[in-house]
Amino acid sequence: MAELDNIYKKHEGTRLRESSYDRTGGNKDYFTLRPHEPITIFDQQTPGKIVHIWSTLVGMAGDEQYLYRKIVLRFYWDGEQNPSIEAPIGDFFGMGHGITHNFVSAPFQMAPEDGQALNCYLPMPYEQAKITVESDADNDVKFYFYVDYFGDVEPDSPMRLHAQWHREITKGVPEDSVANNAEFEFGGKNVDGANNYVILDAKGSGQYIGTNINIQNLRMTRNWNWYGEGDDMVFVDGAKEPTLNGTGMEDYFNTAWCPTQEYNSPYFGIILGGGPNWSGKVSYYHYHIQDPIPFDQSIKVTIEHGHDNHRSDDYSSTAYWYQEEPHQVFTPLLPVAERLPLPDVIEPTDEETKPFFNY
């Protein structure tokens, strides 16, 4: 690996850290997040590069459901007024649904206990940098963090890290509008991606480096209920037809055959595999560390929600990319009530038939 190849070479700059340590020397090593009162945890006016962020948090009034969707991170580069990174904290660090789960990838890791130790290793060069944290929780939150960085080092690229969260209850077709379940799952034609779920829609010059995507299956049926038959379609620099066209959701995430098993690798994996007949909540990631997708003018990264966009499910995702500033201003983040997961759909408990279609 390149990191090991270069580990003996002295790094430029001064190794520094911002953290939530107790300034009195005591053991109160956290900042208090009060509802709707943003705090700044990192503010540097001279050039540098963030190399690692660690965080953990806990509600001060006991467990609070979906806390990791209620805390929002925002990063601002080089004096900009609009954030280049804006996402709920759990989603930014690798998975959604407002929960945590142990997993390992190269850029993001959720570590024990139960994935509550959040880590990011993506490099973030800057001329100036500010990171804020805002809580939409019901009660105060203990917030612990490290931001590890090198100061006194000039950026070696004009590109800055960006990340944006998106959530949508997709609009499919009524099941009674198609002849049968096979037609619902596998029928129809989609060549232009017009109604696809949009992971990223960015303007400027840069490169897309991946996403985590989280789906909650909202369909109750004893028929084949695989949610992921849709293809990924990526449009670069205003292309009307896909520049890159995939063959299925699990294929984009480098897995196969409607998977349900949890799996972690450096660049892709399945954090949650779902329940019987592909019910419940799933989480995937694919980080294009070795195979980024460059763009000079724009990029639109999309995926079908079921083949030909037939399915209505709960989708959310965080897209990651580097680009030169200025970036396109993000659409406003959904209010907290619209960020929270939906109740689980309860599947029938008796033995289900899941015919395999040779598609």
C-alpha positions as CSV (number, residue, x, y, z in Angstrom):
1,M,0.0,0.0,0.0
2,A,1.2,3.5,-0.8
3,E,0.9,4.6,2.9
4,L,3.3,1.8,4.0
5,D,5.6,2.6,1.1
6,N,6.0,6.2,2.3
7,I,5.8,5.7,6.0
8,Y,9.5,6.2,6.5
9,K,9.5,9.6,4.8
10,K,9.1,12.5,7.2
11,H,5.7,14.3,6.7
12,E,5.8,18.0,5.9
13,G,4.2,20.3,8.4
14,T,3.5,20.2,12.2
15,R,1.5,17.4,13.6
16,L,-1.4,18.9,15.7
17,R,-4.8,18.0,17.2
18,E,-8.0,19.6,18.3
19,S,-10.0,17.6,20.7
20,S,-12.7,17.8,23.4
21,Y,-10.2,17.2,26.3
22,D,-10.9,18.8,29.6
23,R,-9.1,22.1,29.6
24,T,-8.9,22.1,33.5
25,G,-7.0,18.8,33.5
26,G,-9.9,16.9,34.8
27,N,-11.9,14.0,33.2
28,K,-14.8,16.0,31.6
29,D,-13.4,15.2,28.2
30,Y,-16.4,16.1,26.1
31,F,-18.2,19.2,24.8
32,T,-21.9,19.6,25.5
33,L,-24.2,19.8,22.5
34,R,-27.4,21.6,23.5
35,P,-30.4,21.4,21.1
36,H,-30.2,23.8,18.2
37,E,-27.0,25.5,19.4
38,P,-24.2,24.9,16.9
39,I,-20.7,24.8,18.2
40,T,-17.4,25.1,16.3
41,I,-14.9,22.3,17.0
42,F,-12.2,23.2,14.5
43,D,-11.3,26.7,13.2
44,Q,-8.0,27.2,11.4
45,Q,-7.0,30.3,9.4
46,T,-3.7,29.0,8.1
47,P,-3.1,26.2,5.6
48,G,-3.0,22.6,6.6
49,K,-4.5,19.1,6.1
50,I,-6.9,17.1,8.2
51,V,-5.8,13.4,8.2
52,H,-8.1,11.7,10.8
53,I,-11.3,12.5,12.7
54,W,-12.6,10.4,15.6
55,S,-15.8,11.0,17.5
56,T,-18.3,9.4,19.8
57,L,-21.4,10.7,21.5
58,V,-24.1,9.8,24.0
59,G,-27.3,11.4,25.2
60,M,-27.1,12.9,28.7
61,A,-30.7,11.9,29.5
62,G,-30.2,8.3,28.6
63,D,-30.5,6.6,25.2
64,E,-32.2,8.7,22.5
65,Q,-33.5,6.9,19.4
66,Y,-31.8,7.8,16.1
67,L,-29.3,10.1,17.7
68,Y,-26.9,9.7,14.8
69,R,-29.5,11.3,12.4
70,K,-30.1,14.2,14.8
71,I,-26.5,15.5,15.0
72,V,-25.3,17.4,11.9
73,L,-21.7,18.0,10.7
74,R,-20.8,20.9,8.5
75,F,-17.3,21.7,7.0
76,Y,-16.4,25.0,5.5
77,W,-13.2,25.4,3.4
78,D,-11.2,28.6,2.7
79,G,-13.6,31.1,4.1
80,E,-16.7,30.0,2.2
81,Q,-20.2,30.8,3.5
82,N,-21.9,27.6,2.4
83,P,-20.7,24.2,3.7
84,S,-18.8,21.8,1.4
85,I,-19.8,18.9,3.7
86,E,-23.2,18.7,5.3
87,A,-24.6,15.4,6.7
88,P,-26.0,13.7,9.8
89,I,-23.0,12.4,11.7
90,G,-23.7,8.7,11.4
91,D,-24.3,9.0,7.6
92,F,-21.1,11.0,7.2
93,F,-19.1,8.3,9.0
94,G,-20.4,5.5,6.8
95,M,-23.9,4.3,7.5
96,G,-27.4,5.5,7.9
97,H,-30.7,4.6,9.6
98,G,-29.7,6.7,12.6
99,I,-27.8,3.8,14.1
100,T,-24.2,2.5,14.3
101,H,-22.8,-0.9,13.5
102,N,-19.2,-2.3,13.6
103,F,-17.6,-2.1,10.1
104,V,-14.3,-1.5,8.5
105,S,-13.4,0.3,5.2
106,A,-10.4,2.3,4.2
107,P,-11.9,5.8,4.5
108,F,-14.5,5.1,7.3
109,Q,-14.7,2.8,10.2
110,M,-17.3,2.3,13.0
111,A,-15.4,0.6,15.8
112,P,-16.5,-1.1,19.1
113,E,-18.4,-0.8,21.2
114,D,-21.3,-1.5,18.7
115,G,-19.9,0.9,16.1
116,Q,-20.1,3.9,18.4
117,A,-16.5,5.0,17.7
118,L,-16.7,6.9,14.4
119,N,-13.5,7.3,12.3
120,C,-12.7,9.1,9.0
121,Y,-9.3,8.9,7.3
122,L,-10.0,10.9,4.1
123,P,-7.4,13.6,3.6
124,M,-8.8,17.1,3.7
125,P,-6.4,19.9,2.6
126,Y,-7.4,23.5,3.1
127,E,-6.2,27.1,3.1
128,Q,-8.7,27.8,5.9
129,A,-11.0,25.3,7.6
130,K,-14.0,25.4,10.0
131,I,-16.1,22.4,11.3
132,T,-19.3,22.9,13.2
133,V,-21.6,20.5,14.9
134,E,-25.3,21.1,15.5
135,S,-27.7,19.0,17.5
136,D,-31.4,18.5,16.8
137,A,-31.7,16.0,19.7
138,D,-34.3,16.3,22.3
139,N,-31.8,16.6,25.2
140,D,-28.2,17.6,25.7
141,V,-25.5,15.3,24.2
142,K,-22.0,14.5,25.4
143,F,-19.7,14.9,22.3
144,Y,-16.2,13.6,22.2
145,F,-13.8,14.2,19.3
146,Y,-10.3,14.3,17.9
147,V,-9.4,16.2,14.7
148,D,-5.9,15.2,13.8
149,Y,-4.2,17.4,11.3
150,F,-0.9,18.9,9.9
151,G,-0.5,22.6,10.2
152,D,2.0,24.8,8.3
153,V,1.6,22.8,5.1
154,E,0.3,24.2,1.9
155,P,-2.3,22.2,0.0
156,D,-0.9,20.3,-2.9
157,S,-4.2,20.4,-4.8
158,P,-7.0,23.0,-5.3
159,M,-9.6,20.3,-4.7
160,R,-11.5,20.1,-1.4
161,L,-13.4,17.2,0.1
162,H,-17.2,17.5,-0.3
163,A,-20.0,15.3,1.1
164,Q,-23.7,15.6,0.8
165,W,-26.6,13.6,2.3
166,H,-29.8,12.9,0.5
167,R,-33.0,11.1,1.5
168,E,-36.1,10.2,-0.5
169,I,-39.1,8.0,-0.3
170,T,-39.0,6.8,-3.9
171,K,-42.1,6.9,-6.1
172,G,-42.6,3.7,-7.9
173,V,-45.6,2.2,-9.8
174,P,-48.7,0.6,-8.4
175,E,-48.3,-3.2,-8.3
176,D,-51.7,-3.6,-10.0
177,S,-50.4,-1.6,-13.0
178,V,-48.3,-4.6,-14.1
179,A,-49.3,-8.1,-15.1
180,N,-47.6,-10.0,-12.3
181,N,-44.7,-10.0,-9.8
182,A,-42.1,-11.0,-12.4
183,E,-43.1,-7.9,-14.5
184,F,-43.1,-5.7,-11.4
185,E,-39.5,-6.9,-10.5
186,F,-37.9,-7.3,-13.9
187,G,-40.1,-5.6,-16.6
188,G,-39.9,-2.3,-18.3
189,K,-37.2,-0.3,-20.1
190,N,-35.1,2.6,-18.7
191,V,-32.4,4.1,-21.0
192,D,-32.0,7.6,-19.8
193,G,-32.3,7.4,-16.0
194,A,-35.0,10.1,-15.9
195,N,-36.6,9.0,-12.6
196,N,-33.6,7.4,-10.9
197,Y,-32.7,8.0,-7.3
198,V,-30.0,10.7,-7.4
199,I,-26.9,10.1,-5.2
200,L,-25.0,13.2,-6.4
201,D,-25.6,16.1,-8.8
202,A,-22.6,18.4,-8.8
203,K,-21.3,21.2,-11.0
204,G,-17.6,22.1,-11.3
205,S,-14.3,20.2,-11.8
206,G,-13.4,17.3,-9.6
207,Q,-13.8,13.6,-9.0
208,Y,-16.4,11.4,-7.4
209,I,-15.0,9.0,-4.8
210,G,-18.1,7.0,-3.7
211,T,-21.1,6.7,-1.5
212,N,-22.8,4.8,1.3
213,I,-26.5,4.0,0.6
214,N,-29.2,2.9,3.0
215,I,-32.5,1.4,1.9
216,Q,-35.5,0.4,4.0
217,N,-37.7,-2.1,2.1
218,L,-41.3,-0.8,2.3
219,R,-43.0,-3.5,0.3
220,M,-44.9,-6.3,2.1
221,T,-45.3,-9.3,0.0
222,R,-44.8,-13.1,0.0
223,N,-43.5,-12.9,-3.5
224,W,-39.9,-12.2,-4.5
225,N,-39.2,-9.0,-2.7
226,W,-35.6,-8.1,-3.8
227,Y,-35.3,-4.3,-3.6
228,G,-32.1,-3.9,-5.6
229,E,-32.7,-4.8,-9.2
230,G,-32.0,-1.2,-10.4
231,D,-28.9,-0.3,-12.4
232,D,-26.5,2.5,-11.6
233,M,-26.1,5.2,-14.2
234,V,-23.5,8.0,-14.1
235,F,-23.6,11.0,-16.3
236,V,-20.4,13.0,-16.7
237,D,-20.1,16.6,-18.1
238,G,-23.7,16.9,-19.2
239,A,-24.0,13.6,-21.0
240,K,-27.6,12.8,-22.0
241,E,-27.0,9.0,-22.0
242,P,-25.1,7.3,-19.2
243,T,-21.3,7.6,-19.3
244,L,-21.1,4.6,-17.1
245,N,-24.0,2.1,-17.0
246,G,-24.2,-0.7,-14.5
247,T,-26.1,-4.0,-14.3
248,G,-27.8,-4.0,-10.9
249,M,-27.5,-2.4,-7.5
250,E,-25.5,-5.2,-5.9
251,D,-23.2,-5.1,-8.9
252,Y,-22.4,-1.4,-8.3
253,F,-21.5,-2.3,-4.8
254,N,-19.2,-5.1,-6.1
255,T,-21.3,-7.9,-4.6
256,A,-23.6,-10.4,-6.4
257,W,-26.8,-12.4,-6.4
258,C,-29.1,-10.4,-4.2
259,P,-26.9,-10.6,-1.1
260,T,-27.9,-10.7,2.5
261,Q,-24.6,-11.4,4.2
262,E,-22.6,-8.7,6.0
263,Y,-19.2,-8.1,4.4
264,N,-16.4,-5.5,4.9
265,S,-13.5,-4.8,2.6
266,P,-11.4,-1.6,2.2
267,Y,-13.4,-0.2,-0.7
268,F,-16.9,-1.9,-0.7
269,G,-19.1,-3.8,1.6
270,I,-22.5,-4.6,3.2
271,I,-22.9,-3.3,6.7
272,L,-26.5,-4.4,7.2
273,G,-27.9,-7.2,5.0
274,G,-31.6,-7.0,5.8
275,G,-34.1,-9.6,7.0
276,P,-36.1,-12.5,5.5
277,N,-37.2,-12.0,1.9
278,W,-34.9,-8.9,1.8
279,S,-37.1,-7.1,4.3
280,G,-36.1,-4.3,6.7
281,K,-33.0,-2.1,6.5
282,V,-29.8,-2.5,4.5
283,S,-26.6,-0.5,4.2
284,Y,-23.9,-0.7,1.5
285,Y,-20.8,1.3,0.7
286,H,-18.6,1.7,-2.4
287,Y,-15.6,4.0,-2.2
288,H,-13.8,4.7,-5.5
289,I,-10.3,5.0,-3.9
290,Q,-8.5,3.2,-6.7
291,D,-11.0,4.1,-9.4
292,P,-12.4,7.6,-9.0
293,I,-14.7,9.2,-11.6
294,P,-13.3,12.5,-12.8
295,F,-15.5,15.3,-14.2
296,D,-14.6,18.7,-15.8
297,Q,-18.0,20.4,-15.8
298,S,-20.6,18.3,-13.9
299,I,-21.5,14.8,-12.7
300,K,-24.8,13.1,-11.9
301,V,-24.6,9.8,-10.1
302,T,-27.9,7.9,-10.1
303,I,-29.4,4.5,-9.5
304,E,-32.7,2.9,-10.3
305,H,-35.0,2.1,-7.4
306,G,-35.9,-1.3,-8.6
307,H,-35.8,-2.1,-12.3
308,D,-37.3,0.7,-14.4
309,N,-37.9,2.5,-11.0
310,H,-40.9,0.3,-10.1
311,R,-40.3,0.3,-6.4
312,S,-41.3,2.7,-3.6
313,D,-38.7,2.3,-0.8
314,D,-36.9,4.6,1.7
315,Y,-33.5,5.6,0.3
316,S,-30.8,7.7,1.8
317,S,-27.2,8.2,0.9
318,T,-24.1,10.3,1.5
319,A,-22.0,11.1,-1.6
320,Y,-18.3,12.0,-1.4
321,W,-16.2,13.8,-3.9
322,Y,-13.3,16.2,-4.3
323,Q,-13.7,19.4,-6.4
324,E,-12.3,22.8,-6.9
325,E,-14.3,25.7,-5.3
326,P,-16.8,27.2,-5.7
327,H,-19.2,24.3,-5.5
328,Q,-22.9,24.3,-6.2
329,V,-24.8,25.4,-3.1
330,F,-26.6,22.4,-1.5
331,T,-30.3,22.1,-1.2
332,P,-31.4,22.8,2.4
333,L,-31.0,19.8,4.7
334,L,-34.3,18.2,5.6
335,P,-35.7,19.1,9.1
336,V,-35.0,16.5,11.7
337,A,-38.6,15.0,11.6
338,E,-38.0,14.2,7.9
339,R,-34.6,12.7,8.5
340,L,-35.7,10.0,10.9
341,P,-36.2,6.4,9.7
342,L,-39.7,5.0,9.2
343,P,-41.1,2.2,11.4
344,D,-40.1,-1.2,10.1
345,V,-42.6,-3.0,7.8
346,I,-43.5,-6.3,9.5
347,E,-43.2,-9.2,7.1
348,P,-45.4,-12.3,7.4
349,T,-43.9,-14.8,9.8
350,D,-44.9,-18.0,8.0
351,E,-42.6,-19.7,5.5
352,E,-42.3,-17.5,2.4
353,T,-41.8,-18.6,-1.2
354,K,-39.0,-16.7,-2.9
355,P,-38.9,-18.0,-6.5
356,F,-35.7,-17.3,-8.3
357,F,-36.2,-15.7,-11.7
358,N,-33.5,-16.3,-14.3
359,Y,-33.0,-12.7,-15.4
